[in-house]
Amino acid sequence: MNTNHVQVEVLGPARVVVDGEEIRLQPSLLIVLAFVALSDGLFVDYQHLYRAFAADTPGRQTTVRAYVSNLRGQLGTHVIPKRDGGIRLAIDREQIDAVRFDALLNKALRLPDDKRIHVLREARDLWRPGEPFTGADHPLSDRFDQLNERRRGMFLDLIQAESRLGRPDWAVADAEQAAKLWPTDELVCSALFDALAAAGREREIESKFTNYLDRAQQSGVKVSPELRAKARQKRPRKSGVVPPAYAAHYQLPPLNTVVRGRDVELARLDTLLGDGTSAPRIATITGPPGIGKTELALSWSTRSVARFPERFTDGNLYFDLAGFSGHDPVPTEVVLTAFIRTFGVDPIERASSDLVSVYRTILADRAVLVVLDNAANYDQVKDLIAVGAANRTIITSRSVLLTSHVVGGVCEIELSPLSPEAGQQVLADSIGEDRVSAEWVMATDIVKRCGGLPLAIQLVAARTRSRPLHTLRTIEAELKATGALLDIGPTSDNPGLRESFTWSYRNLGDRAARVLHIIALHPGSSVSAEVVAYLAELPRQEVLLALDELLGNHLVNSAPRDRFAVHDMLREYAVDMATRAGPGEVARVREALLEYLLWAAVRCDRALDSGRDLPVGEPDERAPLPEPMTKQDATDWLTAEHETFLAVLDSPEFAAWPAYRWLLPAALCAFHNRSAHWITAEKLLHAALDVDKSEFGPSEAARFQAVILRLIGMVQRKQGKLNLAIQQFTWSIRRCAEIGARIDEANGHQQLSVAYEDQELWSDSLRHCTIAHSIYEGLDDFRGMGHTRNTMASVELAAGHPERAVAHGLAALAAINRTTDDYGKAAVHRNLHRVYKSLNDWEQAIAHGESAAQLYRVDAPANEAHILISLISVYQQLGHADKERRAAERAHAILDKLPEKRSRDEETRARLAALLAN
């Protein structure tokens, strides 16, 4: 195990985490682990352990040694026995939260306040809710007393630093948290009074002091005269100052960018300008990080105030609520205080409970635009919404704001990524039209890489502006590296992407963060909740709750077919966070996904009657595998997941499991052949030949190569690459003969005979058919016998022997009907259609042709199209005009939708179009 991936946490309920997974230990073992972790050098000898655990008898000493032995059994090589007696932990000291806590406090001593508070906050957040250990007599009680005292000093230092920086709201929040931890501590209580006074909340001090007196009396703590004097001193005084007269204020901050691609959204916001009762009074703008919510709100507000000065005659109010930022969300009381002061009213003379009433009274008869930016949730803004018929409120947030369920008349806007055209406009606005026009392709690639996120485009644009002599090709090449966009630093106008994403990520619960990791690690464009639950090893109901949280924070999106998706930039960030949390867990999830996809593909492959047997073992019974009842079910499932298979096989992150790089293409081959994905299949199968085969035995490696070569030949034949296909089949047969793989050898001869048939080399085709048929007969393989007899029928027909072809075709049908191979049955019917058509036996030709078309319809659309085309001429002979037209229409529609068209498909489609036009 890697020592960097072990964490020992004692600041709160003690626990040990290995590779992102908590290891459950008995309390006694946790105490031993914590004792060693907090010792110098992470080493403790047995004599020290005996004294610490009061093991003064042989029996108790045996118990301590048993603790050590059990700990080694649980943590393996992380616990190292020492020859001179004792144990040492083989972990990084930085992975012990108490060590990091001490280091952060020491670091904070050397920093100015503006940087110091961030270090102190990081130290504060290392402590988790709950007590480290219960009981006062355990061997770590003195150490925890010291840590707790340092924690208390940290809070006092932090509160003072926040007050000095003019952030009394932060100071109050930290002081109240400290008061809960040390309810009768005078220094903490005094710090709380100072913070409340600095925040303009003196009226609360009296009630806080009364509560403190009650706790002190119950605990027998004497209250000092100094604290009593401070409580009296900080109480609010009556003021005789007359508030200044009110004047309309313009608080909207300047907008430094041009909003592009949001014409629809701006038009929807224009409905706020209406005067009737049906006009909305509130607009909410929501979306993921970096999507441009603030820019849209400020763009519309600035434009509307300028164009319609008579509309909001009493001004506009703006506040950044810091709901998702590097700071704590701004309390509602702070915003109310600021807004009330704007109208010339002193909030200090008002009780906190009266602030909402005062605010609403002030606005009731006015015409004000209120912009509440970056809200954490609806609770933060519900008391800030402007009342009064002429007032309007715009709220931006990353959270889903459920205002429509609480108040009426809401215009709800959820922003999506910009279109490529709009993204290029944003880039051109920043770096100039000439630069974008000169390298239009590179500009397009940059916008695509940014995923339509305005923030990402603006960050790249800022980097580009700083390099006026560099080409866009250079910039685009830099962005291809993993994490390159995330690591672009902030500008004076914008935070960096990583920083922006972190503001949302850190608000997630552990369960939601884990589910986000799983969705990001899944390389497809979307994934179902069932698959997420399987990969996360969580109950489905818990996953659904986590998805609700992620949807509410716009970190995932709903996708078609009851699935969920994540933006590419957020995916990259979440994968990075998952890797930091535990690379072992990332590897487990990826391997589990490969296993799931392979078993799902094998199930569908069997439903398609490929007859292929792959060494995949038994599936995990917990996996939500598809259960295709028909070939159409199998084809539909594989079509829906095809993008995921391609992403997995193309991704270097999945290359660590080489077996899947040939098993998956092999399991998909029948689907690829029948769905006309021939080019894709050939590419994947060629890549499969290059996988590491060192773990295979010689015979297994030879069979693997033979199978892949044969599959490559099959898809090359479908593409008309006959010479290449014959070469692949010949090599495959040679490998199979060397290892005695008779069934695979027969399959190779069968495919080779078809390729020779395509080249009109009739004798070569019949020779290989005969060899294959002989092997199949010896193995009682009716499927193989049916296919080889069918090829013989085709060859005899082409050689001018239709009577022999009929005999072979009927024998093929008799053999193949003893199997469940519908694709093979369709091929036999197709050949019999051709044979009877050559004999002018129109009724038999129609019967077999329609049977083939029906069977091909499920899983081989290209083949269905071509048999329909052959049927058209037969329908013409019998005067079936309606059937002729229906066959032509369906064949044309099929060829039009083929994912990968061959040249003959395009030619046939053109002829059908002309036929239908006439």
N, C-alpha and C positions, 0 to 999 in steps of 0.2 A: 504493500500500500504506500501511497505517497504521503509523507508526513505533513505536507502543506494542506491536506484536505481533512485534517482532524481538528475539531474545535471543542474546547472545554469551556463551558459557560457556567459561572458561579454567581453572577450578579443577577440574582433572581433564583427561582427554582432551578437547582443544579441539573445539568444535562451534558451529554457528550454527543457530538454530531460527526459522523464519518461519511465523507463524500456526499454531503447534503442530507443524509438520513440519520435521524436520531436513533441512537442505540439505547435500548431500555436496560437500565442497570438497577439492581436493588439499592435502597438508600445507603446501606452500609458500604457497598462498593463505590457509590458516588462520593461518600465522605473520604474514603481512601484516595480515590482519584483526585479529588479537589485538594486534599492535603499535600499530595506529591506535586500537583500542578502549581501550587502556590509556594513551594519550597525553593530554595536557592539551587540553581542548576537543574531543576526538575528531577532531583535525586534525593532519596531518603533511605538511610540504612535501617535495618530491622530494629536495632536498639532504640532508635529515635521513634519508630512506629510503635514499639511496645510501650514506651513512656507516654506517647501521645494518646494511645487508646487504653491506657491503664491496664496493660497486659502484664501483670506482675506475677502470674502463675503460668506453669507450662501449658495448662489447658487453654488459657486466654491467648497465649502466644501462638498456639496452634490455630486458634480461630483467626488471628490476624494474618498468619501465613496462608490460611485458606482464602481469606479475602483477596490477597495478592494473586493467588493461583487462579481464582475465578475471574479476576480482572484481566489476567493474561489470556484466559480462555475466551473472554468476550472481545478483547481488543487486539489480540494477536501480537504482531511485531511492534506495535506501538508501546508495549510494556516490556522493557528489557531487564532481565535479572542481572545483577552485578555479582562478580565472583567473590568480592569481599563482603557480600551480604547486603541485601536491599534491592530496590528497584529504581529504574530511571524511565521517564517518559520520552519516547522518540517522536516528539512533535515540535512544531515551530512555536516559540514563546508568544509570537504575535497572534497565535490562534487561541490564546487564553484571554477572555474578555477582561479579567481583572488586571492583567498586565497591560493591555491596551488602555484601560481606564487610567492607570497611573501615568503611563507615558503621555497621554493627552493632557492631563492636568499639568505635568511638568512643561510640556510644550507651550501651554497657554500662558505660563508665567512670563514668557519672553515676547509676547505679542501685544500690539496695540489693540484697543477695544474693538475696532471694526472687524478685525480678524480673530480676535480672542473669543468673541461670543460664539462663532461658528465651531471652533474647537471645543469649547465648553458644552455646546449643545450636542455635539457628537458624543462626548463623554457621558452626558446626561442620558442619551438615548440607548447607551449600552445596557442600562439597568432595565430588566424586565419586571412586570408586576409580580408580586409575591415574595415570600421570604426565602432566602437561600437554603437554610436548614432550620427545622424546628428543634426546640430544646436548647437550653443554655449551657449544657455541659459537654457538648461535642468538642473535639480537639481544634476546631476552627473558629470557636466563638470569639477569641481575642482578635484574630485576623479580620473577622467580619466587623467587629466593633471599629477597628481602624478604618476599614473601607467605608463603613457607614458615616464615620466622622468626616472623611475626605469628601464623601458625596454631599454632606451638609454644607461644607465649606465651598464646594463647587457651585451649589445653588446660590449661596449668598454672593459669591463673586460674580456669577452670571447675572443676577438681578441688578446688581449695582452697575455692571457694564452696560446692560440694556438701557437702564435709566439715563446714564451719561450720554448714550448715543441718541437720545430722544425717541426711544421706542418703549414708552411706558406700558402700552398694551401687552407687549411681550413680557415685560417685567412683572406685570400683574399675574399673567398666566403662570409664569414660573414660580412666583411667590405663593400663589394659591396651591400649586402642586406641592411645594415644600411644606406648606402649613398642614397638608393632609398627612405627610410623612412624619413631621415633628410637631404635633398639634399643640404642645405646651412649651415650645422653645421660644424664649423671648427674642433672640436675635432674628429668628425667622418671622415672628409676628411683627417686629419693628420694621423689617424689610418690606413686608406686605403693606403696612401703613404708608411707607414712603412711596411705594409704587402706585397705590391707589390715589394718593394725593397728586402725583405727577401726571396721572392719567385723567385728572379732573373728576375723580369719583370719590371725593371726600365724604359724601353723604353715606357711603357704605362702611366707613371706618367704625362708626359707633356700633353698628350691629356686629361687625367682625370682632370688636373688642369685647362686647357682651358675651359672645360665644366663647372667646378665649378665657374670660373670667370663669365661666361655667366649667370648662375642661380643667382649668388650673385648680379650681376648688375640689373637683372630684378626684384629681390625682394628688392632691396635697402639695401643690407647687405654689410657692409664694410669688406674688406679682410685685415687681419692683416699682418704686415711685417714678423712675425714669420712663417706664413704659406707659404708666398712667398719664404722665405729663404729655408724652408724645401723642397719645390718643386724643387728649383734649386739644392740643395744639393743631392737629390735623383736621379737626372738625370744620365744616364749612361755615363761613361767616356771612352775615347779611351784607349786601353791597348796595351802596347808594348811587352807584354809577349808572347813568342813563345810557342804554344801549344806542349805538349809532343808527342813523336812519338807513333803511334798506335800499340797495340799488341792485338792479339786475346784474348777475355775474355770468361770465363766460368761462367755464371750467374745462371745456373739451381740450385735450392735449393736441399738439400739432400732429398731422398725419404726414409721414415721410415717404410713403409709397403710394403708387396708383393701384387701385383695386381693379383686377382684370378677371374676366370670365364669370362675373357675378351679376350679370344684367337681370336675370330672373329673380334673384334674391333681392336686389335693390328695388325692383318693381313691387315685390311683395311687401317690403318695408314701407313703400309709399302709401300703403293703405292706412298707416298710422296717422297720416295727415288729414284724414277725413274727419268731419265734424259730427256726423250722425251717430245714433246710438249703436248702429251696426259696426262702426269702425272699431278695430282693435285698439286697446289702450296699452297693451304690453306686447313686446316682441322678445322672443328668446332665440339666441343664436348659439347652437351647440355643435360640437364636432371634436375630432381627435386633436392631439397636440400639433401645432404648426400649420393648421388648416386655414388660418386667416380670419378668425372670429373677431378679434379686436379691430383689425383693419376694416372689415366690412361695417361694423357698428360705427366706427369713427368716420368712415367715408360717407355713409348715409347721413349721419348726424350733422357733420360739417356742411355738406351740400344742402341739406334741408334748411338749416339755420340761415345759410347765406341766401338761398333762393326765396324763402318765405319768412322774412324778418317779423311779419305781423303774427306768425303762428305761435311762437314761444316767447311772448313779450316779457316774461319774468325771468328769462335766462335759462341756463342749463347747468346741471350738476353732473359731476363725474367723479368716480372713485374706483381705483384698482383694489379689489377686495382680497387679492393675494391668495385666492383659493387654491391655485396650483402655481407655486412659486418656490423660491428658496427660503421663504419665511412662513410663519404661521398665518393662517387666515385671519383677516382683520375682524375683530368682534363687531357685531351689529351696533353696539352702543357707541363705539368709536366713530363709525360712519354717521350715525344719527347726530352725534355731538358736532361733528364737522359741518354737516348740512344745516343744522339749526343755527350755528354761528353765522353761516353765510347770509341768513335773513335778519341778522342784527339782534338775535335773542341769545342771552347768556345761558347755556345749559347747566352751568354750575349751580344756578339757583333752582334747578329742577331735580326732582327725584328721578332715579334711573327708570322707575316704572312709568314715569310720565313722559319720557322722551318720545315714545312712539306717538302719543296723543298730541304732544306739542308739534311734532313734525307734520302730522296729518292735518292739524288745524291750520298751520302756516300755508300748506299747499292747497287746501280745499278750494279756494276761490282764485287760484292763480293759473298761469299757463306756462308750465316748466317741462323741459325735456330732461329726464334722469337717465344716465348711462351707468349701469353697474357692471363693471368689467371683471372677468375672471372669478366668478362666484364658485364657491366650493360646493354648494347645494342649495336647495330651495329654502331651507331653514335660515340660511344666512341672509337671504334677500327679501323674505316675505314681509318684513316690517319696513322695508325701504322702498317698496313699490309706491309710486306716487298716486294718491287718490285725487279725485276731482275730474270733472268731465273734460277739461282742456289739457290735462297733463298726460304725458306719455313716458313709458319706461322701456328701456332696452337692456336686456341682461345677456351677457355672454358667459359660457361655462363649458367645461369639458364633460360635466355631468349632465345626465338627462334631467331637465328641470320640469317637474310635473305640475307646472302652473295651470295647465288647462283643466286639471282635476280639482283645482282649488278656487280659481277665479275664472270668470268668463272673459271673452274678448281677447284671446291671445293669438298672435301670429308666431307660429313655431317654425323655425328654420334650422334644418340640420345640414351642415356643409359637407360636401364631398370633395375629393381631390380635383384639381383643375384639369381641364382638357389640355391635350398637348399644345394646341394653338394658344390658349390663354397662358400656359406656362412659358412658351417662347416669348410672349409679349412682356411678361414679368422680367424675364432675363434681358430682353432688349431695352426695357425701361432703365435698367441698371447699368448695362455695359455698352449700350448703344446699338442702334439698328444696323450700322455698317458692320460691326464686328459679328453680329449674328448672321447677317446676310452672307458675309464672306465665308463662313463655315457653317452653313445651314444644317448639314448632316450631323456635325458634331454637337451643335446646339440642340438638335432634336434628341440626340442620345443623352445629353446632360439632363434635359428636362425629364426624359423617361427614367433615368437613374434616380431622379429626385421623387419619382412617384406622384407628381402633381401636388406635392406639399409646397405651398408658397414659402414657408420658412426655409426649407431645404434649398429651394431655388435662390432665395435671397442670400443665404450663406455662401453658396457657390459663386454667386455674382460678386459678393464682396471680395472673395479671394481672387476672382478674375480681374476685378478693378485694380487690385493691388499689384497686378502683374501685366501692365499694359503691353509689354513686348512679347508675352507668351501667347501661343496659339491655343484655341479651344481644344484642339486635339491633345495637347499636353495636359490641360486641366481634366479632360474626360478620361485620359489614361490613368491619372492619379486617383480618380473616383472609383476605379474598378477594384481596388484592393479592399479586402474585407475590413469593415469598420471605418473606411476613409471618410465617408460623409458624417458618420456619427462623431468623429474626432475633430471635425472642423470647429474651431473655437468660436466663442460668442463675439459679436460686434457691438458697437455702441448702441445699436438699435434693437438687436435681437440676441436672445440666448442661443447657445449651441443646441443641436438636436438632442444630444445625449442628456444635457441638463434639462431640457424641456420635457423629454420623455420621463426622466427620473421624477419630476414633480408629480406626475400621475402615478407612476409605478409604486412610489413609496407609500401611497395612500391605500394600496391594495392589502386585503387580508392574505394570510399565508396560502389559503386554499385557492383564492383567485389568482395569485401570482403563479402558483404551480400549474393551474390550468392554462394560463397564458403561455407559460414555458412549453407546454405540450403542443398547443396549437401552433406556436412558432416553429417548433422542431419538426412538425409535420410539413413536408415540402410542397404539398399540393396547394392549390388555390383556396380550398375549403376542406372542412373535415366535419364529421358528424359528432354529436355529443356522445354517442355510444363508443365510438373509437377513442375519443378523448378519455372517457372513463376507464376504458381498458388500458390505455397507455399510462394513465396517471395512477392506476391501481386505486381508484376511488369509487365509491358508490355513485350511481348515475344521478341520484337526487342531489348529492353534494356538488357534482359537476354542474348541474343545472343552476343551482344557487350561485355558484362561482361565475357562470356565464352571465347571469343576470347582473352581477356586479360589474363585470367587464363591459357588457353592453351599456350599462348605465354610465360608465366612464369613457365611452367611445374608444376603448382599446381593442375591441373586436367588433365585427359587423355580422349581421345575419346575412346568409347567402341562400340561394335557391336550394330546394330539396332538403329543407330543415337542417342546414349546415351552417358553419360559422367560419369566418375568414378574418385575416389580420393584414393590415397594410404592410408592404414590403419593408419600409423603413422601421416600423415598429417590430416586425419580425426579426430583423437583424439585431435590434436592441435587445429584444426578449431572449433571443438565442444567446447573446453575449451574457446577459444576466443569469440565464440558466447554467451556462458553463462556469461562471464565477461561483454560483451556489454549489455546484457539484458536478465535475466532469464525468464522474462515474455514473451519475443518474442520467446524464445526457446520452452516454453510450448505451445504457440499458434501454432507454426509450427508443433510440434509433434501431437497435437490434430487434426490439419487440415489434416495431412497425414493419421492418423487413419480414419478420416471421409471419405477421398478420397478413401482409400483402401477398406473400408467397402462398399461404394456405387458401386465401380467398381466390387467387388466380387458379390454383390447382382445382378447387371445387368447380369453378366456372369452366375450366378446360375439360373436366370430366363431363360436365353437362353438355358440352359441345361435341362429345364423342370423339375426342382426338385419339383415344386409345393409348395415350402417352403415360408411361409410368415413371415418375420422378422420385428420387430418394429424399423425401421430405419428412418422413416420420409422422407421428400423430399430432394433430393440432391441439393447442391449448383450449380446454373446454370453456374457458371464460371469454374467449375471443368472440366478438360479435360478427361472425363470418356470414357472408350471404348464403342463402339457401335457394338457389335457382331451381325452380320446378320445371322450367322449359328452357330451350336454347335461347329464346328471346330474353328471358330473365337474365341468363348468363351474359348475353351480348350487351344488354342494357347496363348491367352493373359494371362490366369492364369498360364500356364506353364512358360512363360517368367518372370512373377512376383512372382513365388512361393517362391523364395529365400527371397524376400523382406517381404512377409507375415510371413515366419518363423522367420526372424530376428526381426521383430516387436513383435511377440508373445513371443519370447525368451528373449527380452531385458528388464531389470529391469527399464530402463528409461521410458518405455511406460506403466508400471504397474499402474500409477496414474489414468488411465482411465479404470476401471475394466469392464465396459459394453462391451468394444471391445474384451475383452479376451474370451468372449463366443460367441459374435455375429460373429466375424471373423471365428472361427472354424466351426460354424454352416453354414455360407455362403459358406465355402469351402468344406463342406462334400460331396456334390454330385460330385464335381471334384475329390476329393480324392478317393472316391469309384470307380469312372469310370476310373481313371488313375492309380489305384493300389497303391496309397499312404496310405495303410491301417495302417501301424505301426505309421506313422506320424500323421494320423488323430486320432488314439486312444490316443496318447500322448497329443495332443492339447485338445481333448475333456475332458480327465481326469483333465487336468489343469484348464479347464473352470469351472468344478464343484467346484473348490476351490475359485472362485472369490467372492469378497465382495458383498453380496446381500442385504445389509442393506437399500439401496435406493429402493428396490422392495417392493411392497405390498405383503401380504401373498399369494394371488391367483397368482400374477405374478411370485413370487419366485417358487411356486410349479410347474407352467407350464414350467418355465425355466428349472428346474431340470428334469422334465419329458421328455422334448425334448432332452436334452443332454444325458440322460440315454438311450433313444431310439437310438440316433445316435451312442453312444458307442457300444451298442449291435449290430448295423448293421455292424460296421467295425470289431468287434470281430467275428461275424459270417463269414465274408469274410476270416478271418484268420483261421477258423476252431475251434475257441474257443467257442463251442456250449453251454456248460453248463454256462459259464460266460455270453454269449449273452442272454440266456433264463432268467437268473437272472436279467439282466438289463431291458429286455422287461417287465418282471413281475412287477418290481418296477415302471417302467414308467406308465404302465396301472393303477396301484393302485393310483398314484398321480393324474392322469387325471380323474379318477372316483371321487376322493375326491372333485375336483373343478368343475366338470361338463364340462370338455374340451372334447366334444364328438369326434371331428375330430381327435384329438391327441390320444384319447383312441382307436379309430378304427385303426389308423396307428400302434399302439402298438400291437393290436391283430393280425394284418396282418403280421407284422414282426415276432411275436412269432410263428405263424403258419408255416412260412418258416423255422424257426429254428427247430421246431419239425419234419418237413418234412426231414430236413437234418439228424435227428436222427432216421428216419424211424418209428416214432411214429404217424402212419397215423390217428388214431381216434382223438388224441389230435390236430393234425394239422387241420383236417376238422372242429373240434369244434370251434377253434379260427377263422378259415376262415369264418364260418357261422356267428359268432358274428360280425366280421368286416364288412361282406357284408351287414348285416341287418342295421348297422349304416350308411354305405355309401348310401344304398338305401333311407333311410329316409332323407338324406341330398342331394339327387340327385347328388352324387359325382361319375361321370362315370369313372374317373381315378381310384378311389379306388375300384369300382366294377370290373373294368377290371383286376386289380392286384389280388384281392381275387379270382375271377373266375379262373384266370391263376394258382394260387396255388392249387386250387381244382383239376384242370386238372392234374397237376403234381402229386398230392397225389393219385388220382384215377389210374393213369398209374402205379405208383409204387406199388399200392395195387393189381394190376392185373386186372383192369377194363378199358381197352383201349377205349371201346365204350363210357363209361361215360366220359372219359378224352376228347374224341373228342368233345362231346357236350359242356362240360365246356370250352374247348379251343376256340371253335367258338363263344360262348357267350362272352368270355373274349375279343376276337378280335373285336366283334361288339361294345362292350362298349368302349374299349380303342381307337378305331378309331374315336370316337367322341371327342377326345382330341388331344392336340399337343405333347403328351408325346411319343416321338420316342423311348426313352429307354424302356418304358413300352411295346410299340408295338414290339420291338425287343425281349423282354422276352417272349411275347405270341407266336410269330413266332418260337422262339427256342423250346418252349414246344410242339407246334404242330408238329415241325420237329421230336421230339423224339417220339411223339405218332404215327405218320404215319410210322416212321421207325420201330416201334415195330409191326405194322400191315403189314410190307413188302410192303407198298404203296410207292415205291421209288420215283415216280415223285412228289407226294405231299411232301414227306420228303425233296427232293431237293429244291422245290419251297419255302417252309417255312424256310429251313435252309439258303438258299442264301439271302432271305429277312432279316433274323435276322443278318447275317454277314454284310450286307450292312448298316443296321441301327446301329449296334454296332461299325462300322468302325470309326464313327465320334468321339465318346466320351467314348468308353469302349473297348480298345484294347485287354485286357485280355479275355473278353467275346468273342470277335471276334475270337481270337485264338482257343478257346475251341469249338466253333460251327464249325469252319473249320476242326478241328480234327474229329469231329463227321461226317462231310460231306465226309471225305476221304473214310470211309468204304462204304458209299452209292455209291460214284463214282466207287469204285472197283466192286460193284455188277453190275453196268451197263456198265463196261468196259471203263469208261471215264478217260483214263490214263493221258491225258494232264491236265484235271481239278484236278485230284488227286495230281499230282506233284505240280501244282501251289498253291493248298491249303496247302500242306505240307510246301512249301518254305515260304509262307507268314506267316503261323502260327509259324514256327521256328523263323523267323525274328522278329515277335512281341514279343514272349516270351524272346528273347535275349535282347530286349531293355526295358523290364519292369523295372521301378525304384526300386521296392521292390518285389522280387520273393518269392512265397510260395514254400514249399517243393514239392508240386504236380506240380507246374510250372516247377521246375528244372527236375523232373522225366519225364514229358511230353516232354520237350525240348530235353532231351537225346534220348527218343524213336524216335522223329522226325528226329534227326540227323542220327540215325541208318537207318531209313527208306529211307532218302534221299541218304545216302551212298550206299544203295543197288539198 
